[in-house]
């Protein structure tokens, strides 16, 4: 007999409206993300500008509203001036973060053109590693100022009359990390972030700024890094960044699927630190979170390290091309649920990355096709049906043991209410690998709803993967939910991602 879980949902138990930017993503000049990914001149499906139309179609399908660019570690040695102007005049550079050759064939203006095709916006990062305040201000002037100044007129001379109007800017990347070119101490970065933010907001007061937080929960300086840097930059910044990747190096799926609990604890700790700084400074504003790098990443780390050091300085080498399993898709679903649960403070989030590099979308070389990885589907469902207001989840369910995380809940779930459509969506993962769970949802606070569909992503092989033309892991509509009065009963199969959509009776 299946285990049983109980849940209560009510319109009155609201967490927050979902900021659509929580479904953002990330493109870095790394591996085949740009070259041989979104940009492939001569490909049968590329447009006149060299952008692959099939990739644009898949990105539009995901509904990504904001895309972080151009890095990532790449940005800490990025000379933006080399990426604009006539292509024939752009120099090639040694790219130090990933030990590759950057040709600058695609730069800021080309990327802005591509982003418009995907119905998205740019989230720009500035180089605070090898450069600093003046460079950040010059880039902002180039991108956002209408004209009549050195750098805005330079943009116009490059054939881009209208400013890009980029609203969200990252003040560097992972500056707490010793691997970062131009790594800073927390005191150094706090002062630099403060002064850069102050200057940038003098140029364009409408922009939103993201201060670098810790690169992961495991950083030895966490959470002191947030406390020290925010105390310096609090008055001028709007968000603090968070980054976190997970892997199943021990091949322990049971414990792997518990790692979303770490993500939840990480978010809670950063919120506490932000609020501590607010209280200490007698501040009035809340600092929100930009979880602008998150995903599963571990499959290719060893081979990537070998390639970077044995075959360096190549253009678009195949780096970080993790091929994702079904169990990876389950953890991605759990991470999306965690982000939505914290919609009151997490306003921006970027799955890292978007194309070829630890990505939901992959492209074949030599004129081949683009295809969907297993992780494509939970992100698609959350982006498509997760817009609205998050309702506080009240769940009572069984638990199971794990190696490193103790006992964890069988079910992780969140509910989103879309008032305009009068629809309710329940996202739920059964992370119990052995037993199905019957989820009984009390909807007395939301009477008169009926099941529109119950979408399920599941597979008998946790290691199943997708590939070009061979999609083993894909969603299906199942007859696993029904309503009787104000009670919704749903069967959640073991190790499954579920999207239960409800609509008001007409």
N, C-alpha and C positions, 0 to 999 in steps of 0.2 A: 504494500500500500504506500502511496506517495506521502511524503511529509506534507504538513500543512503550515501555511503562513497566513497571517491576517494583516490587513492594511486598512487604514481609514484615510479617505481624501475628502477635503472640504474647501470650497472657494474661500472661506474665511481664513484658512491657514496659509497665508501667502508669505513667501520668502522675498521675492523681488521679481520685477520684470527682467526678462533675459535681454541683455545687450547682444544684438546679433553678431558683434565682433568676437564673441566667445567661440564662434565657428570659423576663426581665421586660420591661415596657414603661413607658409614660409618658403621662400626661394632664396638660396644662397649660391654664390658662384663657387660651387663645389661639385666635383665629379661631373656627371652628365645631367645635372639639374637644368642648367641653361643651355649649354651647347650639347646637341644630340638629344635634348629633352624637349623643352618648349620651343627651341630654335633650331631648325634643321633646313637650311636653304637647299633646294634641290629635291627634297622629299616629295613624293607624289601628292601628299596631302598638305603641303606647306603653301601658305599664301604668298603674295608678291613680296612681303616683307621678311619671309623666311620662317614664320611662325606656323607650327603644326596645328591645323584646324581640328584634328581629332583630339589633341590634348586640350585645346580651348573648350571643346564640347564636353569633355569629362570634368574639367574644372567648373564649368558652368552648371553641370549636373550636380556637383557637390554644393553649389551655392555658397562659395567662399566669399565673405564680404570684405576681408582685409588681408593683405599679404605682406609679411615682413621681408625687408630687402635692404642691402645685398648680403647681409650676414648678421649674426654668426661670426665665427672666428675670422672669417675673411675680412670683415670690415676693419679690423684693427691694423691692417696695412693697406687699406683701400685709398687710392688717390683718385678722387672722383673726377677731377679735370681730365684724366686720361680716358674716361669713358664717354666723353661728349665730343661733339664736333664731327668733322668729316672722318669717316672710318679709315680712310687711307692715311690719315695723320695720327691715328691713335697708336701709341706704343704698346708692345707686349711687355709684361712685367712678371718677375718671379713672385708667385703667390706663396707666401711663407707659411700660412696656417696649414695648408694641405699639400704643400710642396709640389705645386702644379704650375703650369704656364697660363697666365691670364692674357688673352689676346685683346680684350676690350672690344670685341666685335658687337657685343650687346652691352649697352650702358644705360644710364638713367632714362634718357628719352625713349629709347627703344622699349625698355621695360614698361615705362608708363603707357606706351601705346598698346602693349600686350595686355596689361592689367585692365584697360578699358574694354578690350574684347571679352574679358571674363566677367564683366560687371562687378569688378572689385575695386579696392582702393589700396594705395601703397602705405605701408608703415615703414618709414625710412630710418635707418640706423646711421649714426655719425661715427667717425673714427676718433675715439679718444685714447687709442693705444699709441700710435706713432705720430698722431697729429694733435689737434686740440681745439680751443675756443674759436680762434679766427677761422679755421677751416670749416667748423660746424656752421658758423655764421655765413660764410661765403656760400656754402651749399644751400642753406636755407634761402638766402637771397636769390640764388640761381633758380631754385625750384618754385618759390612762392611770390616773389615780388613782381608786380605787374610790368615795370619797365622804368627806364630813365636812370639806371644805375649800372655800375660796371658789370656785375654778374647777371642781373636780369637782362641787360642788353646783350650779353654774351649768349644767353639762352635764345633770345629772339634771333640773333645772327645764325644760330644753329637750326633755324626753321621752326621753332616752337614759340609762337607768338603769345599764346595764353599760358599763364602760370599753371603749374601742376596742382597747386593748392593742397599739398600734403598736410594732413592735420595731426598725425601721430608720429612722434620722433623718439627713437631710442638713443639714450646718452651712452653710447658704447655698447660693448657686449662682454659679459662674463669677466668683468675686470677683476674679480676676486680670484680668478684661476691662474696658477703659475704657468700654465700652458699658453696663456694669452700673450700675444705680442704687445708689449707695453703694459704688462700687469702692474696694478697699483695696490698699495696698502689701502685699508679702509679709510684711513685719514686722508691719504692723497686723493683717492677717488671722490670722497665726500666733498672736498673743497672744489675739485675740478667739475664735478657734476653741478654743484651749486652755481659756480661762476658761468659755466656754459649755458645752463638753463636761464639764468638771469639775462644774459646777452641775447639769447635766441628769442626770448619773449619780448624783448625790446623791439626786435625786428618784426615779429608777428605774434601779437598777444593772443591770437585765437588758437594757437597750436596747443596740443597736449604732449607732455613729456614723460618718458619712462626712465626711471633711474635703475641702474643695474642692481638687482638683488643677488642672492647666492645662486651659484651655478647648480647646486643640488642640495638635498637635505643632508648629504654626507659630508659637506664641506666643513673642515675643522673650525672655520671662522663663523659658521652659522650658529645662532642668529645675531651675533654681535655685529656682523657686517651690516645688516639692515639697520640696527639701532644707531650705529655710528654714522653711517652715510646719510640716513634719513634726517638725523638731527642737523646735519649741515644743509641739506637740500630741501627740507620739508616745505618751505615757503614758495618754492618755484616749480616743484614737480607734482605730477598728478597720479602717477602709478609707480609701483615697484615691480620689477620683473621677477619671475620664477622660472626655473628650468628643471626638468626631471625626465630621465629616461629609465626604463626598466628592461631587464632581460631575464631569461630562464637558463642561466649558465649551469645550474645544478640539475636541469631536466626534471624539475619537481613542479608539475603543473598545479598541484594543489596549493603550494605555497606561492607560486608565481601569480595566481589569480587573487591572492590576498594583498598584493603590493599596492592596490588602489587605496588600501587603508593607510599606507605610508603617505600617499599623496594627500589624503584628507588631513592627516596630522601635520604635514608640511604647510598646507594652506592655513590651518588654524593657528600655527605658530607664527607665521608671517603676519596674519591679521592682528594677533596679540602684540607683536612688536611694533607694528604701525600705530596701533592705538596707544601704546606706551609712549611713543615719541610725541604723538598728538597731545596727550595729557601733560607730558613734561614741558612742552613748549606752549601750553595753554592755547593750543591751536583750535581753529574752527572747522577746518575741512577734514574729510576722511581721505586717506590715501587708499586708492583702490589697487587691485592686483592685475598685472598683465602676465599671464602664464604663457609666455610667448615662445617656449620650446617644450614640447612634451610628445612622447611616443614610446614605442618599444624599439630598442636598438641594442643588438648584441650579436646578431648572426655573423656579421662580416668583420668584426673589429680586428681580429688577428690578421686576416688577409689584407685588410686596409693598411695596417701598420707596415706589413711587409712590402706592399706595393709602393707606399710613399717613400720608403727608404731604399728600396732596391731599384725602383724605376721612377725616379723623381723627374719633375719639370716637363711633364707631358700635358697636352691640352685635353681637357675633359676625360680624364681616366675614370674607369668604372669603380668609383669609391662609394662606400656605404649603401650598396645595393642589396639591402636585406630583402629576402623573399619571405613574406609573412605567412605564418601558419594560421589555422583556425583558432588555436588557443591564443595567439597574438591578437586576433580580432576580438576575442572575449575580453582581454584586458583593456584594449582600446575602448570598448563599450563601457567597461567599469570606470575608466578614467573620465569619459564623457559624463557619466552619471555624477561622478564626484565634482566635476566643474560646475554642472548645473545646480547641484545642491548648494553651492556657494555663490550663486548668481548675484547675491547682494553685494559681494565684494570683488569677485572675479568678473571684470568687465571686458577684458580682451584675453583671448587664448589663441595660440597658433600651433596647430599640429606641425611638427617638424619631420620631414618637409613635404613638398607637394608633388614633385615629379622626379622619379628615378632614385633620388637620395632619401633613404628611409621614408618611403613615400607610398601613398595609396594608388598613385598612377605611375605606370611603367611604360617605357617605349622600347621597342626592339631596335637594334642597330641595322644599318644597311637597308633602309627603306621599309622596315617591318611595321607592325601595327602597334597601337597603344592598348593597354589592357588594365583591368581593375584588380588590385590586390585584395586579399581577404579583408584588410582593415578599411577598405573603401566603404563597405556597407554600413557598419555602425555609425561612421562619420556622416554618411549620406542621410541616414534616418534621423540622427540627432539634428542635423542642420535643417532638414526639411520639415520635421514635426516638432522641433524643440523651441520654436519661437512662441513667445507668450509670457505667462507668469508662472514661475515655479511655485508649487504648493508644498508646504512642509510635509515630508513623508513621515507617517506614523506607522511603523512596521513592527510586528511581533513575529519572529520566525526562529527556526532552529539554527543550531550552529554545528560546525565541524572543526576538527583539529587540523593544525598545520605545523610544519617543522619550525619555522622562525616567527610566526605571528600568533601563536597560541590558537584559541578558538575564534573563528570568524563566522559571520552570518552566512547562511546559505544564499539568501537573496539580498541583492543590492538593487534599489529602485528609486526612481524619482518621477514626479508627475508634473506635467506642464499643461496649463489651461490657456487656450487661445480664445479670448473673449469674443472677438469679431466673428470668428467662424463658429463659436459656441461648441468647440471641440476640446476633448481632454485626451492627452497622450500619456500613457504609462510606459516608461522605459524600465526594463528589468533584466538582470542577469542572474540566472541560477548557476552559481559557481560551485555547487556540490557536484562532484564528478561521479557520484554513485547513485543518487536518487533524484527522481522527479519531485517537484513540489507543487502542491495545489495552493494557489494564492486566492484567498477570499478577501475581496475588497468591499468594505462598507461605504456606500455612496449616499447615505441618508442626507448629507449636506449638499448633494448635487443630484437630486432626483430627476428621472426622466431621460436618462442617457441610454443609448443602445450601442452595441458593438458594431463598428464600421469594418474593422479588420484586425486580425492578429498576425503580425509579421514575425517570422522566426528565422534566425540564422543558427544552424546547428550542423554537425557532421559527426559521423561515427569515429573518424580518425582525427584526433586532436592535432596531428602534425600535417593535415591536408593543406595543400597550397594551391593557388591559382597560377596560371601562366598564359601566354599568348594563345588564344584559341582553345584553352583547356581550363575552363572555370569550374573547379570542383566545389568551391564554397560560394554559395549565393543564397539570397533570401527567398523564402516562399511564404505564401499566405496559408495559414492553418486554421482549422476549426477547433481551437483550443480555449476559446473564451465564450461565455454566455452570461446574460443578465437575467435575474429573476427578482422582480421588484427593484429594490435599491441595492441588491447584492450582485456583485460581479464575481464570477468564478473563472479562474484561468489555470490551465495546466502548464507549468513551466518545466520543460524537459531538462534533465541533467545536462550541465555544460551547454547552456543556450543563451542567446541574446534575443530578447522579446520586445516588440513594439506593439502595444495594445492601444488602438485608436477608438475613441468613443465620440459619438455625436448626439446632440439633443434631438429628441423625437419631434418631428415636424407635424 
